[in-house]
Amino acid sequence: MSTERCPCLSGNPYDECCGPLHEGAPAPTAERLMRSRFSAFALGLPAYLLDSWHPSTRPASLELDPEQRWTRLDIMDTRSGGPFDSAGSVTFRAWWRSGSARGTLEEASSFVREGGRWYYVDGVVA
């Protein structure tokens, strides 16, 4: 069992936060799915990213840049996306580094819940 801090910066250990979702447990909320997707980017888990992407918008493949490191996630706003909702949105800001370059990505992401599972649909980059 890993007691390392989860990359999503929830304050919880990885094995109690995003780890179970990466192993197949369903996310209880859209925000938890968002956090697990950030952690998947940080840990280099493209298969999880594709699995958690809604089939209507999912790309055929996904190649992550091995030089890009995702270092911080701030959740700025959450609308709906709770355990009894069928849709929700999460606005976040994520920090990255690649070599000497640094930057942020701000996105309003849309999610849907189907068959008891949350899926990322798409996002609007600010």
Helices and strands as residue ranges (DSSP letters): G 14-16, H 19-22, H 30-43, H 46-51, E 68-80, E 87-98, E 101-114, E 117-125
